[in-house]
Amino acid sequence: MAKRKLRGIQFDNPDEREVFHAKESWIPLILGAIPIVLLGVIAFAVAHFVFKNTLVGLILLGISVVIAFVMRIPRAIANLDTDVIVTDKRLYARTGIVDIKDQVCDLSNVSDVTVDPSVFGRLFDYADVRIQTYAGESDFELRSIAHAYEMRKAISQGSDASRASTARSSHQRSSRHDQ
């Protein structure tokens, strides 16, 4: 059986077609840096207006921007290589760059998809997603997924279709045995 790759994820069945592709949202990455930069802006304002020293204010602002940038680097790297692909038959997830974690699940085994958006997630269309399977061992925990509700819809539709085709085929097999 020929295998093919899509965005680094190897498909078991060459007949599978991608239904939905999700990545981690960049919004939480940016939002996480804002408080540190705001502290730098406040430090600049205090240094400039209270102590009348613009140079110290600029240095404090620059330090806060560098700290915000450095603190967000690990999250940015993780963001670059988070892929979730929903095909018509399976769910594939790959996270990490150094510690790569690949997960695969047949859509017929998905028991529940929980979308948990934060306040900003509701505003900017991203959420944490938990996908539970009937086996329970291969649950998916995905953070800050962009368009999470669309992904849940694609998984639910694929899961329903997969279960319906499984039910039809088992019904056809049982009706052939009855004849």
C-alpha positions in Angstrom: 0.0 0.0 0.0 1.4 3.4 -1.0 1.7 6.0 1.7 1.8 9.7 1.2 2.7 12.7 3.3 0.9 15.9 3.8 2.7 18.6 5.8 5.0 16.0 7.3 2.2 13.7 8.4 2.2 10.3 6.8 -1.2 9.1 5.7 -1.9 5.4 6.0 -4.4 5.4 3.2 -3.6 7.1 -0.1 -7.3 7.6 -0.8 -7.8 9.9 2.2 -8.6 13.5 1.5 -8.0 16.5 3.7 -11.2 18.0 5.1 -9.8 20.5 7.5 -6.3 21.7 8.5 -5.7 23.6 11.8 -2.7 25.3 13.3 -2.1 26.9 16.6 -3.2 30.5 16.7 -0.7 33.3 16.8 -3.0 35.6 18.9 -2.2 34.1 22.4 1.5 34.4 21.5 1.1 38.1 20.9 -1.3 38.7 23.8 1.2 37.1 26.2 3.8 39.7 25.3 1.5 42.7 25.8 1.6 43.0 29.7 5.4 43.0 29.7 5.6 45.7 27.0 3.0 47.7 28.8 5.2 47.6 31.9 8.0 49.0 29.7 5.7 51.8 28.4 4.8 52.7 32.0 8.5 52.6 33.0 9.3 54.9 30.1 6.5 57.3 31.0 7.7 57.4 34.7 11.3 57.9 33.7 10.4 60.6 31.1 7.8 62.6 32.9 8.7 62.1 36.6 12.5 61.9 36.5 12.9 63.9 33.2 15.3 61.2 31.9 14.2 60.0 28.5 17.3 57.9 27.9 16.6 55.7 31.0 13.0 55.4 29.9 14.0 54.2 26.4 16.4 51.7 27.9 13.7 50.3 30.2 11.2 50.1 27.3 13.8 48.3 25.2 14.6 45.9 28.0 10.9 45.1 28.4 10.5 44.5 24.7 13.5 42.1 24.7 12.2 40.3 27.7 8.7 39.9 26.1 10.3 38.6 22.9 12.7 36.1 24.7 9.9 34.8 26.9 7.7 34.1 23.9 10.3 32.3 21.8 9.5 28.7 23.1 5.8 29.3 22.4 6.6 30.7 18.9 8.7 27.6 18.1 5.9 25.3 19.2 3.4 27.3 17.2 5.5 26.9 14.0 5.1 23.1 14.1 1.6 22.3 15.3 -0.5 20.7 12.6 -3.9 19.1 13.0 -5.4 17.5 9.9 -8.8 16.1 9.7 -9.3 13.8 6.7 -12.5 12.0 5.7 -11.3 9.0 7.7 -8.9 10.0 10.4 -7.6 12.7 12.6 -3.8 13.4 12.6 -2.0 15.7 15.0 1.7 16.6 15.1 3.1 18.8 17.8 6.6 19.9 18.7 9.9 20.4 16.9 12.4 18.6 19.1 10.0 16.4 21.1 7.7 15.5 18.2 4.4 13.9 19.1 2.4 12.3 16.4 -1.2 11.1 17.1 -3.6 9.4 14.8 -7.2 8.4 15.4 -9.9 6.9 13.3 -12.9 9.3 13.3 -15.2 6.5 14.2 -13.3 6.2 17.5 -13.9 9.8 18.5 -16.4 10.0 21.4 -16.3 13.7 22.2 -14.8 17.0 21.1 -14.7 19.7 23.7 -13.8 23.3 22.7 -12.8 25.6 25.5 -12.2 29.2 24.4 -10.9 31.9 26.7 -12.4 35.4 26.6 -9.8 36.4 24.0 -10.3 33.1 22.2 -14.0 34.0 21.7 -12.9 37.4 20.3 -10.2 36.1 18.0 -11.5 32.6 17.1 -9.2 30.2 18.8 -9.6 27.7 21.7 -8.1 24.8 23.5 -9.5 21.5 22.1 -9.8 18.2 23.8 -10.7 15.2 21.6 -11.7 12.1 23.6 -11.7 8.7 22.0 -13.6 5.5 23.0 -10.3 3.8 23.9 -9.4 6.7 26.2 -5.7 6.1 25.7 -5.3 8.3 22.6 -7.0 11.5 23.7 -5.8 14.7 22.1 -5.0 17.9 24.0 -4.5 20.8 21.6 -3.8 24.3 22.8 -4.9 27.5 21.2 -6.2 26.0 17.9 -7.3 28.6 15.4 -10.9 28.1 14.1 -11.5 25.4 16.7 -15.3 25.3 16.2 -14.9 24.6 12.5 -12.5 21.8 13.4 -15.0 20.4 15.8 -17.7 20.5 13.1 -15.4 18.7 10.6 -14.5 16.0 13.1 -18.2 15.5 14.1 -19.3 15.3 10.5 -16.5 12.8 9.7 -17.2 10.8 12.8 -20.9 10.6 12.1 -20.3 9.6 8.4 -17.7 7.0 9.5 -20.0 5.4 12.0 -22.9 5.4 9.5 -20.8 3.6 6.9 -19.6 1.1 9.5 -23.2 0.5 10.6 -24.3 0.1 6.9 -21.5 -2.4 6.2 -22.2 -4.5 9.3 -25.9 -4.4 8.5 -25.2 -5.6 5.0 -23.0 -8.4 6.3 -25.6 -9.6 8.8 -28.3 -9.5 6.1 -26.1 -11.7 3.8 -25.6 -14.2 6.6 -29.4 -14.3 7.2 -30.2 -15.2 3.6 
